[in-house]
Amino acid sequence: MNRIFSEQSDGGWPAFPFRSFARLDHFEPADLGKANEAVFSFDAVDANWFSTRFTQVFPAATATMVQSRMAGAWKALFGTGSSGTLDFFDEIPVYNIEVTVQRGDAFWDVVIPIGDREDWVEIHLSDSGTFPVDVYGSILADPVHPYLQAISPAPASASQLLSALFDVGHWPDATDYEVDAVLKAARPFETLAMYDVGQGSAIGLMDQASTVNLYFDVGAGCYGNKHTRPSPLRFCWRGGPSIVLSHWDTDHWAGASSDRAARGHTWLAPRQSGLGPRHHLFAKRILKFGAKLRIWNAPKGTVRTVSTGVGQNLSIVKCSGKDMNGSGIAMVLDDASANSSWLLTGDAGYGEIGMAPAFSVSAVIAPHHGADMTSRGGTPPPRPSGYARLLYSFGPDNKHGTSSISHPTSAAVAQHSAWSHGTWPSLGIAKRAAGGDVLATACHPPATPAHLDSAAVGLSTRPSAPLRGLPCSAHGTPAGCTLDVSQA
């Protein structure tokens, strides 16, 4: 296992790389054009490893040769589960480098344009300087704080080899039958559970026995937001659910990296361009443990719909955005008997989803943890006259780099003004439980408790809560899930 998945705060890759090759993973806020501060998260590989160990694995390598060998290795791993050539992935020193910039900073005009590209860059760090950054050696590592010296385009020769090494084109596409099979495995749904996983997202779709039959993300707080993650963190696997991954951002799958019972379950994930080292390491990890990984490669706007019961349809749609957040999968459940729908947005804005629920919505997941998504276009579904809930998944006192950016935002609350936010408008956003139409997983300090536990929503009426003490099993051994559903 690569050390980036270490479950210990001091168990990841040590210190920081003085020189690295990196690909942009994500940035905040969603609209860089009107930002006065921004945080860029880079998926970085130690350049020293690249210049030594890489050349041992691929002597006298050309990009074409690396492409050929990697294509064969991934074909074997997807087919038989044999990692073979990919065993060296466990040796790659991978880091998360977070660069926080303010308008007017020396690096502002250098970093901001990177948000429009998927190119490789070369990052130089040092022990001293004037521009500190945060570097994480694993998902749950404590940061170190070296100083940024330079960011520049990586040499063409290195870029070509890295792009050949980390190329999602090596992953086979799932067939329509395989995609539908993941969705059809679920029984009729009656309850949606939004889990308290910190600054991340994890949604469970439950049957009448309160058994999760399908997950939409199994994320959790990570990197600079690891402090928001409940500990321990274990999901319910007693129903053998599959996982639909909305997109490849770490906070939407990081919960599975520390829940060993997650191994062996089938994943359905979107094909997205520009994925970096950590995503390839995670894909390899899924397959190495005997699970299936189905990659949905579909044109933007494509919808797949299956029946999960009489009058109930489950649909996924390939979103139309350009970046990681906006080009993933959104999900809709339509139930004709209840005359009700659920809308699961992931991190996509409403204008990027391109599919409307068939009925009035009783559950809407606010996009991107309550980020300012107004630049993505579209509007939230109108608040129906009957039972309905708007859900915000975020971590207490969450942060992004050293910026003041935090979720949820006042812009998100304003965008959803047709929905009652209870106490938030008068007492401060997320300063206490909202009430009204809103269910949220957390409060920000100084409000207590910080964690509000997981929340449940029905199709047309409030479900029973709390849901505690349900029997679960991990590899045949009884284990209590840590995600109490106490809000409804």
FIDOLO-819244 format. One line per 10 residues: number of its first residue (from 1); for each residue z, y, x of N, C-alpha, C. Coordinates in steps of 0.05 Angstrom, whole numbers. Layout:
% FIDOLO-819244
NUM = Z Y X Z Y X Z Y X  ... $
END
This chain:
% FIDOLO-819244
1 = 0 -24 17 0 0 0 0 25 17  -16 44 11 -17 69 26 9 84 22  19 97 43 44 111 42 45 135 22  22 143 13 22 165 -6 35 157 -33  37 130 -37 49 120 -62 79 113 -58  90 120 -35 118 113 -30 136 124 -52  156 108 -60 174 115 -81 198 130 -70  199 134 -43 221 148 -30 212 176 -22  230 196 -24 222 223 -17 216 226 13  226 208 29 221 210 58 204 186 68 $
11 = 190 174 49 175 150 57 145 154 59  135 178 56 106 183 57 97 187 86  74 199 89 63 205 115 80 228 127  86 227 153 105 246 165 93 273 170  110 293 170 103 321 179 78 330 165  58 339 182 33 350 171 11 346 191  -14 346 183 -36 344 202 -43 372 212  -45 375 238 -53 401 249 -81 408 242  -98 387 239 -126 391 231 -133 370 211  -145 378 189 -152 358 168 -179 365 156 $
21 = -191 344 144 -214 348 127 -205 344 98  -213 362 81 -202 361 54 -222 368 33  -217 359 9 -233 365 -15 -214 378 -35  -223 398 -49 -207 411 -69 -201 391 -92  -175 388 -98 -167 371 -120 -165 386 -146  -150 407 -147 -148 423 -171 -137 451 -164  -138 469 -183 -128 496 -178 -116 506 -204  -98 526 -201 -86 540 -223 -88 570 -217  -93 587 -237 -97 581 -266 -125 571 -271  -130 564 -296 -156 553 -304 -179 574 -300 $
31 = -173 600 -304 -192 621 -301 -186 637 -276  -201 631 -254 -196 645 -229 -207 674 -230  -226 679 -248 -239 705 -248 -220 728 -254  -199 723 -271 -181 745 -278 -153 741 -265  -151 722 -246 -125 716 -234 -118 737 -213  -92 742 -211 -81 758 -188 -66 740 -169  -62 715 -176 -51 695 -158 -62 668 -166  -64 651 -147 -76 624 -152 -64 604 -133  -65 579 -141 -56 557 -125 -78 536 -122  -85 529 -98 -105 509 -92 -93 485 -80 $
41 = -98 462 -92 -87 436 -82 -110 421 -69  -107 414 -44 -127 400 -28 -119 371 -23  -138 354 -26 -135 325 -20 -145 321 9  -126 318 28 -133 320 56 -129 294 71  -147 290 91 -146 267 109 -141 278 137  -123 267 152 -118 275 179 -143 272 196  -152 293 208 -177 293 223 -175 275 248  -151 273 259 -147 255 282 -152 226 275  -143 218 251 -149 191 242 -179 188 239  -192 208 228 -221 206 224 -236 203 250 $
51 = -227 217 271 -241 216 297 -234 191 313  -214 176 305 -206 152 320 -209 126 304  -192 122 284 -192 97 269 -218 94 253  -229 115 241 -253 113 226 -276 102 243  -278 112 268 -299 103 286 -295 74 294  -270 64 293 -266 35 298 -275 18 275  -270 27 251 -278 12 227 -308 14 223  -320 37 230 -348 41 227 -360 50 253  -363 33 273 -373 42 299 -402 51 297  -408 73 311 -435 84 311 -445 88 283 $
61 = -428 97 265 -435 98 237 -454 120 230  -472 115 212 -488 135 199 -479 136 170  -485 158 156 -477 160 128 -490 138 112  -514 131 118 -528 109 103 -514 83 107  -505 77 132 -491 52 137 -464 51 123  -450 74 123 -424 75 110 -428 71 80  -448 84 69 -454 81 40 -459 51 33  -474 38 50 -481 10 44 -456 -8 46  -439 -5 66 -416 -21 69 -395 -16 47  -392 10 40 -372 16 20 -382 7 -8 $
71 = -407 8 -13 -418 -1 -39 -412 -31 -42  -416 -46 -20 -411 -75 -21 -381 -81 -24  -365 -65 -11 -336 -70 -12 -325 -64 -40  -334 -42 -53 -325 -36 -80 -336 -56 -100  -360 -66 -96 -372 -86 -114 -355 -111 -114  -346 -119 -90 -329 -143 -87 -302 -138 -101  -290 -114 -96 -264 -109 -107 -265 -107 -138  -285 -95 -149 -288 -93 -178 -294 -121 -190  -308 -137 -174 -316 -163 -185 -295 -185 -182  -285 -189 -157 -268 -212 -152 -239 -203 -146 $
81 = -235 -177 -141 -209 -168 -134 -203 -171 -104  -223 -179 -89 -219 -182 -60 -224 -155 -46  -203 -145 -32 -206 -118 -21 -222 -118 5  -221 -139 21 -238 -141 45 -239 -116 62  -263 -104 63 -267 -80 79 -248 -57 72  -239 -56 47 -223 -34 38 -194 -36 46  -186 -57 60 -158 -59 69 -150 -36 87  -169 -25 102 -162 -2 119 -154 23 104  -160 24 78 -151 46 61 -121 51 63  -106 29 66 -77 31 68 -68 47 92 $
91 = -85 49 112 -78 63 137 -85 93 138  -99 102 118 -109 130 119 -87 149 114  -81 167 132 -60 188 127 -71 209 109  -62 209 84 -72 227 63 -49 246 56  -55 271 53 -35 292 47 -45 309 24  -26 321 10 -32 341 -10 -24 368 3  -43 386 6 -38 412 17 -42 433 -4  -21 448 -10 -22 469 -31 -21 496 -18  -42 512 -24 -45 539 -14 -42 558 -37  -21 575 -35 -17 596 -56 -27 623 -45 $
101 = -44 636 -59 -55 661 -51 -51 683 -72  -46 707 -63 -45 730 -80 -69 748 -75  -78 761 -96 -101 779 -92 -94 800 -70  -112 802 -51 -107 820 -29 -97 806 -4  -89 780 -6 -81 764 17 -104 760 36  -98 753 61 -119 749 81 -137 726 73  -127 706 59 -143 682 53 -154 683 24  -149 704 9 -158 705 -19 -188 701 -21  -204 717 -6 -233 716 -8 -244 691 5  -227 677 21 -236 652 33 -232 628 14 $
111 = -209 628 -1 -202 605 -17 -214 607 -45  -215 630 -57 -224 633 -85 -252 620 -89  -272 625 -72 -298 613 -77 -298 582 -76  -278 570 -63 -277 541 -61 -274 529 -89  -263 544 -108 -260 533 -135 -286 527 -149  -308 537 -138 -334 532 -150 -350 510 -136  -337 496 -116 -352 477 -100 -337 450 -99  -351 429 -90 -339 403 -85 -343 395 -56  -347 415 -39 -353 410 -10 -327 402 4  -331 390 28 -309 385 46 -303 410 63 $
121 = -278 415 67 -270 438 84 -252 427 107  -250 443 127 -233 437 150 -209 456 150  -185 445 150 -161 461 148 -145 459 174  -138 482 186 -122 483 210 -94 493 203  -73 478 210 -45 486 206 -31 487 233  -9 501 233 7 503 258 37 505 251  54 503 272 83 506 269 92 534 265  75 554 271 82 582 269 59 598 258  66 621 247 45 638 236 56 656 215  39 666 198 47 686 178 41 677 149 $
131 = 26 655 146 17 647 119 26 618 114  51 614 103 61 587 98 47 573 75  45 547 77 34 530 56 53 506 52  48 491 31 64 467 25 47 442 30  59 423 45 45 398 51 63 375 43  51 356 28 65 333 18 53 308 29  70 290 40 60 265 52 60 242 32  69 246 8 67 227 -13 72 240 -40  67 226 -61 69 237 -88 97 247 -93  117 233 -82 145 240 -87 159 252 -62 $
141 = 143 261 -43 154 271 -18 165 299 -21  185 306 -4 193 333 -2 172 348 15  168 373 10 147 387 24 156 396 52  137 399 70 141 413 95 125 438 93  132 458 110 120 484 107 108 495 133  85 484 141 71 495 164 56 520 156  41 531 174 27 556 170 -3 552 171  -17 564 152 -46 562 151 -58 581 172  -76 570 188 -90 585 209 -119 591 201  -132 571 188 -160 574 181 -169 553 161 $
151 = -187 562 143 -201 543 126 -231 550 128  -247 530 134 -275 535 138 -291 510 129  -317 512 124 -332 489 117 -330 467 139  -327 442 131 -326 421 151 -353 417 164  -354 408 188 -380 403 201 -397 384 184  -423 389 185 -441 374 168 -439 344 173  -436 336 199 -435 308 206 -410 295 193  -387 308 194 -363 297 182 -365 297 152  -376 318 140 -379 319 111 -396 296 101  -418 290 114 -435 269 106 -422 241 106 $
161 = -406 237 128 -392 211 130 -370 209 110  -355 231 106 -333 231 86 -344 227 58  -366 240 52 -378 237 25 -387 209 20  -397 196 42 -405 168 39 -381 149 36  -359 156 50 -335 140 49 -321 142 21  -320 167 11 -306 171 -14 -327 180 -35  -341 160 -46 -363 166 -64 -359 149 -89  -354 162 -112 -350 147 -137 -375 133 -146  -398 139 -133 -422 125 -140 -421 96 -133  -401 88 -115 -397 60 -108 -384 44 -131 $
171 = -372 59 -150 -357 45 -172 -377 38 -194  -378 13 -203 -397 5 -224 -389 17 -251  -410 24 -266 -405 34 -293 -396 12 -312  -379 18 -330 -371 -1 -351 -394 -2 -372  -398 -25 -383 -417 -27 -405 -404 -16 -431  -420 -10 -451 -409 -1 -476 -391 -22 -488  -398 -47 -484 -381 -69 -494 -353 -68 -481  -352 -63 -455 -327 -62 -441 -310 -38 -449  -324 -15 -453 -309 9 -462 -297 4 -490  -314 -7 -508 -304 -12 -535 -282 -33 -536 $
181 = -283 -52 -518 -263 -73 -517 -236 -62 -510  -234 -42 -493 -209 -30 -487 -197 -17 -512  -213 -3 -527 -204 11 -551 -198 -8 -574  -214 -29 -577 -211 -48 -599 -186 -66 -596  -175 -68 -572 -152 -85 -567 -128 -75 -582  -128 -51 -591 -105 -39 -605 -105 -46 -634  -80 -48 -645 -77 -53 -674 -75 -26 -688  -74 -25 -715 -72 1 -729 -48 17 -719  -52 43 -716 -31 60 -706 -17 74 -729  9 78 -725 25 93 -745 40 116 -733 $
191 = 46 114 -706 62 134 -693 51 142 -666  50 168 -661 43 178 -634 68 187 -620  72 177 -596 96 185 -580 87 201 -556  97 225 -552 93 241 -528 118 238 -511  114 227 -487 137 219 -471 146 242 -452  172 243 -448 184 262 -430 182 251 -402  161 259 -388 156 249 -361 157 272 -341  167 295 -349 166 318 -331 140 333 -333  131 346 -311 107 361 -311 83 342 -308  76 330 -330 54 311 -331 48 305 -360 $
201 = 33 284 -365 27 276 -392 25 246 -395  38 235 -416 36 207 -423 40 205 -453  20 194 -467 20 191 -496 18 161 -502  36 151 -520 34 124 -529 27 123 -558  8 106 -566 0 102 -593 12 76 -603  29 78 -623 46 56 -632 37 44 -659  42 18 -662 37 5 -687 62 7 -705  62 -7 -727 84 -5 -746 110 -16 -736  109 -33 -714 133 -43 -702 143 -26 -679  132 -2 -677 139 17 -655 132 5 -627 $
211 = 111 -12 -627 101 -23 -602 77 -7 -593  77 2 -568 55 17 -557 32 -3 -552  9 3 -565 -15 -13 -561 -36 0 -544  -33 26 -539 -52 40 -522 -38 65 -511  -42 70 -485 -33 95 -473 -56 114 -469  -51 139 -473 -70 160 -465 -56 175 -443  -61 167 -418 -48 177 -394 -20 165 -391  -13 160 -366 14 152 -359 23 169 -335  23 195 -339 29 213 -318 59 219 -314  65 236 -295 93 244 -290 92 267 -270 $
221 = 115 280 -267 118 301 -247 114 290 -219  100 305 -202 94 296 -175 91 320 -156  91 315 -130 88 336 -110 109 358 -115  101 382 -118 120 404 -122 135 403 -148  126 386 -166 140 383 -192 154 356 -194  159 343 -172 172 317 -174 200 320 -185  212 344 -182 239 349 -192 240 349 -222  217 351 -235 217 350 -264 216 322 -276  211 303 -259 208 275 -268 235 261 -273  238 249 -297 263 234 -301 265 211 -282 $
231 = 288 203 -274 292 181 -256 315 164 -267  311 137 -271 286 123 -267 265 129 -289  241 120 -284 219 125 -303 205 98 -308  208 87 -331 194 62 -338 182 64 -366  158 55 -369 144 56 -395 148 29 -409  140 29 -434 141 4 -451 115 -11 -448  117 -36 -439 93 -53 -434 94 -78 -451  113 -81 -470 116 -106 -485 92 -113 -501  76 -93 -509 52 -99 -525 27 -104 -508  30 -104 -482 6 -107 -464 -14 -86 -467 $
241 = -7 -61 -469 -26 -39 -475 -45 -34 -451  -69 -24 -458 -87 -13 -438 -81 17 -435  -94 29 -415 -90 57 -410 -117 71 -410  -119 92 -426 -142 110 -424 -134 134 -408  -147 138 -386 -141 161 -368 -158 185 -376  -146 207 -384 -162 230 -393 -178 241 -370  -167 243 -346 -181 252 -323 -164 245 -298  -174 250 -274 -162 239 -250 -141 256 -237  -132 278 -250 -110 293 -238 -85 276 -235  -71 278 -213 -49 260 -206 -27 260 -227 $
251 = -21 283 -239 1 284 -259 -6 270 -285  -30 258 -287 -37 243 -311 -37 213 -305  -32 205 -280 -29 176 -274 -5 170 -256  9 190 -246 30 185 -226 53 169 -237  57 168 -263 79 152 -274 76 123 -268  51 114 -268 45 85 -263 49 78 -234  49 97 -216 51 91 -187 79 82 -180  99 89 -196 127 81 -191 138 63 -212  122 54 -231 130 35 -251 115 8 -245  129 -10 -232 115 -34 -223 105 -52 -246 $
261 = 117 -48 -270 108 -64 -293 81 -54 -303  71 -31 -292 45 -21 -301 22 -38 -288  29 -53 -268 8 -69 -254 -4 -90 -273  -29 -94 -270 -43 -115 -285 -54 -107 -312  -51 -81 -319 -62 -72 -344 -89 -59 -340  -105 -59 -361 -133 -49 -359 -133 -19 -362  -149 -6 -345 -153 23 -346 -181 30 -354  -184 50 -371 -210 62 -377 -209 91 -368  -227 98 -349 -226 124 -337 -254 137 -336  -256 163 -337 -282 176 -336 -293 177 -308 $
271 = -319 175 -306 -332 181 -281 -333 211 -277  -320 221 -255 -320 249 -249 -328 253 -220  -343 274 -216 -354 279 -189 -332 292 -171  -336 290 -145 -319 303 -126 -291 292 -123  -287 267 -131 -260 255 -128 -255 251 -98  -230 256 -90 -222 255 -62 -208 230 -54  -197 229 -30 -184 205 -20 -163 193 -38  -145 210 -49 -122 199 -65 -132 184 -89  -154 193 -101 -164 180 -125 -176 153 -118  -189 151 -95 -200 126 -86 -178 106 -78 $
281 = -157 117 -66 -134 100 -60 -121 89 -85  -119 105 -106 -107 96 -131 -125 76 -145  -151 80 -145 -170 61 -157 -167 34 -143  -166 35 -116 -163 10 -101 -136 -4 -108  -115 12 -111 -89 2 -118 -89 -12 -145  -102 -1 -165 -105 -13 -191 -117 -41 -189  -140 -42 -175 -155 -67 -173 -141 -87 -155  -128 -78 -135 -114 -97 -116 -93 -112 -131  -80 -100 -151 -58 -114 -165 -69 -130 -189  -95 -134 -189 -107 -152 -209 -114 -140 -236 $
291 = -112 -114 -238 -119 -100 -262 -149 -95 -263  -158 -88 -287 -186 -80 -290 -189 -50 -292  -209 -39 -280 -215 -11 -281 -243 -7 -292  -245 4 -316 -270 9 -329 -277 38 -326  -300 44 -314 -309 71 -309 -330 79 -330  -322 98 -346 -340 107 -368 -358 129 -357  -383 122 -354 -403 142 -345 -421 148 -369  -417 171 -380 -432 179 -404 -439 208 -403  -462 216 -414 -469 244 -415 -447 260 -430  -445 285 -423 -425 302 -437 -431 303 -467 $
301 = -410 302 -482 -413 302 -511 -416 274 -524  -418 253 -507 -420 226 -517 -394 217 -531  -396 204 -554 -373 194 -569 -375 164 -572  -353 150 -568 -351 122 -574 -329 119 -595  -335 105 -617 -316 101 -639 -313 72 -646  -288 63 -649 -282 36 -658 -263 38 -682  -263 17 -698 -244 14 -720 -219 0 -710  -196 12 -716 -171 -1 -709 -156 -11 -733  -168 -9 -756 -156 -18 -781 -172 -8 -804  -165 -16 -828 -179 -7 -852 -177 23 -855 $
311 = -200 36 -854 -200 65 -857 -191 81 -833  -186 68 -810 -176 82 -786 -195 78 -763  -204 100 -752 -223 100 -729 -211 114 -705  -215 103 -682 -206 115 -656 -231 122 -641  -233 147 -632 -256 157 -618 -248 169 -591  -265 166 -571 -263 181 -546 -289 197 -543  -286 220 -530 -309 237 -525 -309 246 -496  -333 247 -484 -335 258 -457 -338 288 -459  -318 302 -448 -317 331 -450 -339 344 -434  -344 370 -440 -368 383 -430 -362 403 -407 $
321 = -337 404 -398 -330 424 -377 -341 417 -350  -337 435 -331 -348 431 -304 -328 420 -284  -303 427 -287 -283 418 -268 -269 393 -277  -249 384 -261 -235 359 -268 -222 360 -295  -209 382 -301 -195 385 -327 -214 383 -350  -237 396 -348 -254 399 -371 -276 378 -374  -278 359 -355 -300 340 -356 -290 311 -361  -265 309 -370 -253 283 -374 -258 272 -402  -238 258 -412 -239 245 -438 -218 257 -457  -227 264 -481 -208 271 -503 -209 248 -524 $
331 = -188 247 -540 -186 225 -559 -179 236 -587  -190 223 -607 -185 230 -635 -179 205 -651  -158 205 -666 -153 184 -686 -156 195 -713  -174 183 -730 -178 191 -757 -169 169 -776  -152 176 -795 -142 156 -814 -148 165 -843  -166 151 -856 -175 159 -883 -153 155 -904  -136 134 -900 -115 128 -919 -95 151 -920  -88 161 -896 -69 183 -894 -82 210 -897  -109 211 -896 -124 236 -897 -115 254 -874  -112 241 -850 -99 255 -828 -112 247 -801 $
341 = -110 265 -781 -121 259 -755 -101 267 -733  -105 255 -709 -91 264 -685 -111 273 -665  -105 295 -650 -123 305 -629 -108 305 -603  -118 288 -584 -107 286 -557 -126 299 -537  -118 322 -527 -137 338 -511 -138 333 -482  -117 320 -470 -115 319 -441 -112 346 -430  -128 353 -410 -127 380 -398 -152 396 -405  -167 387 -425 -192 401 -432 -186 422 -453  -201 444 -451 -199 465 -471 -213 457 -496  -206 471 -518 -218 463 -544 -249 466 -544 $
351 = -258 486 -529 -287 490 -528 -302 470 -511  -287 453 -497 -299 432 -480 -299 405 -492  -285 402 -515 -281 376 -527 -306 367 -543  -317 385 -558 -343 379 -572 -341 359 -594  -318 354 -604 -315 335 -627 -291 345 -644  -296 347 -670 -275 356 -688 -263 332 -703  -236 332 -707 -224 311 -724 -237 311 -751  -237 287 -764 -249 285 -790 -232 296 -812  -205 296 -807 -186 305 -828 -168 326 -817  -151 336 -834 -130 355 -825 -113 342 -804 $
361 = -105 357 -784 -90 345 -761 -60 345 -767  -48 322 -762 -19 321 -763 -7 321 -735  -23 318 -715 -13 320 -687 -35 331 -669  -28 352 -654 -46 364 -635 -30 366 -609  -41 356 -587 -29 359 -560 -41 385 -548  -24 405 -543 -34 430 -531 -47 424 -504  -70 435 -499 -85 428 -474 -69 437 -449  -71 420 -429 -62 427 -402 -34 437 -401  -16 423 -416 13 430 -415 19 458 -425  1 469 -441 5 497 -450 -5 518 -431 $
371 = -26 512 -416 -38 531 -398 -55 551 -414  -62 573 -400 -80 593 -412 -108 581 -411  -118 572 -433 -145 559 -435 -165 576 -450  -159 601 -454 -176 618 -470 -204 621 -458  -206 619 -432 -233 622 -419 -250 597 -424  -239 576 -434 -254 551 -440 -267 552 -467  -262 573 -483 -275 575 -509 -262 557 -530  -272 559 -554 -261 542 -576 -235 552 -586  -227 541 -608 -202 549 -621 -187 523 -629  -160 525 -631 -145 502 -640 -152 495 -669 $
381 = -147 470 -677 -150 463 -705 -131 480 -722  -139 488 -746 -121 504 -763 -97 487 -771  -75 501 -775 -51 487 -783 -54 480 -813  -53 453 -819 -56 445 -847 -31 453 -864  -34 450 -890 -12 458 -907 11 438 -908  5 413 -901 26 393 -902 40 388 -876  49 364 -872 63 356 -847 45 358 -823  54 370 -802 38 373 -777 56 381 -754  49 373 -730 64 380 -706 45 387 -683  52 408 -669 39 416 -644 57 408 -621 $
391 = 46 394 -601 63 383 -580 56 394 -553  76 401 -538 74 411 -510 87 392 -491  72 382 -472 84 364 -451 85 380 -425  110 385 -416 114 399 -390 141 392 -379  146 400 -354 171 394 -341 189 418 -340  215 415 -340 233 437 -338 231 451 -312  228 478 -313 227 494 -288 203 485 -271  180 479 -284 157 470 -268 146 494 -252  132 488 -231 121 508 -213 94 499 -202  79 518 -192 53 511 -180 52 527 -153 $
401 = 55 512 -131 57 524 -105 81 543 -105  78 566 -92 99 586 -91 92 609 -110  75 604 -129 67 625 -147 87 627 -170  81 646 -188 97 649 -212 85 634 -236  64 619 -231 50 604 -252 67 581 -261  71 580 -287 87 559 -299 77 553 -327  81 529 -337 73 521 -364 98 516 -382  96 522 -408 73 534 -422 72 564 -419  49 575 -426 44 604 -422 44 619 -448  48 645 -446 48 662 -470 20 662 -482 $
411 = -1 659 -465 -29 658 -476 -33 633 -493  -21 611 -485 -24 586 -501 -10 589 -528  14 601 -528 29 606 -553 13 625 -571  1 645 -559 -14 664 -575 -39 650 -587  -52 633 -571 -75 619 -581 -69 601 -604  -44 591 -605 -36 573 -627 -17 588 -646  -22 613 -650 -4 630 -667 -4 621 -696  -24 606 -705 -24 597 -733 -3 575 -737  8 564 -715 28 543 -716 55 557 -710  75 550 -725 102 562 -721 115 552 -696 $
421 = 122 570 -678 136 563 -653 166 567 -655  176 570 -679 205 571 -682 218 593 -666  235 586 -648 251 605 -632 236 617 -609  214 605 -601 201 615 -576 193 644 -576  180 654 -597 171 682 -596 195 702 -593  218 696 -604 240 715 -604 259 710 -580  262 685 -572 282 679 -552 270 671 -525  244 672 -522 231 666 -497 218 639 -498  194 637 -486 179 612 -487 193 590 -472  199 568 -485 211 544 -474 239 550 -463 $
431 = 252 571 -473 280 576 -465 300 559 -480  290 546 -502 306 527 -517 286 511 -534  296 491 -549 279 476 -567 266 495 -587  240 492 -591 225 512 -607 232 510 -636  231 486 -648 233 484 -677 206 491 -690  207 496 -715 182 502 -729 163 478 -728  138 483 -721 118 462 -720 117 448 -692  133 458 -673 130 451 -645 150 430 -637  140 410 -622 156 391 -607 149 393 -578  168 396 -560 164 398 -532 182 379 -517 $
441 = 175 372 -493 190 352 -478 213 364 -462  214 391 -459 233 403 -441 240 432 -449  260 442 -436 267 471 -437 269 481 -408  264 506 -405 268 518 -378 297 528 -375  307 528 -350 334 539 -346 335 568 -354  358 578 -362 384 564 -361 390 547 -386  370 543 -403 376 528 -427 383 499 -420  400 487 -436 407 459 -432 406 445 -459  400 419 -459 392 403 -436 364 410 -428  357 405 -402 330 411 -392 310 392 -404 $
451 = 317 366 -405 300 346 -416 307 341 -446  287 343 -463 292 340 -492 285 312 -502  278 294 -484 270 267 -491 242 267 -504  232 243 -509 205 240 -519 204 246 -549  180 252 -559 177 260 -587 157 243 -601  162 239 -627 144 222 -643 133 237 -667  108 230 -674 94 243 -697 81 221 -713  83 223 -739 69 204 -757 42 214 -766  29 199 -783 3 207 -793 6 227 -816  25 223 -833 28 241 -856 57 248 -862 $
461 = 76 234 -850 104 239 -854 119 236 -827  143 248 -826 159 246 -803 168 217 -798  163 207 -774 172 179 -768 202 177 -764  212 153 -765 240 149 -759 246 154 -730  268 165 -724 277 170 -697 307 171 -697  321 164 -676 310 157 -650 299 128 -649  281 124 -630 272 97 -624 284 89 -597  306 74 -597 319 67 -573 325 37 -573  328 27 -549 337 -1 -546 316 -21 -554  291 -14 -555 270 -34 -562 267 -53 -538 $
471 = 265 -79 -544 263 -99 -522 236 -96 -508  237 -95 -482 213 -94 -466 214 -116 -445  193 -120 -431 193 -140 -409 175 -131 -387  183 -136 -363 167 -130 -339 165 -156 -323  142 -168 -322 138 -193 -308 157 -214 -319  162 -214 -345 178 -235 -358 208 -229 -356  216 -208 -343 244 -202 -340 251 -179 -359  272 -183 -376 279 -160 -394 285 -135 -379  274 -113 -389 279 -87 -376 278 -66 -397  297 -49 -397 298 -27 -416 280 -5 -409 $
481 = 262 4 -427 246 27 -421 264 51 -420  257 70 -403 274 94 -400 266 117 -417  246 113 -433 234 135 -448 244 135 -477  268 145 -482 278 146 -509 262 166 -526  254 157 -549 240 175 -568 261 185 -588  271 209 -583 292 219 -600 284 243 -617  261 254 -612 251 277 -628 230 268 -648  232 279 -672 211 275 -692 208 300 -708 $
END
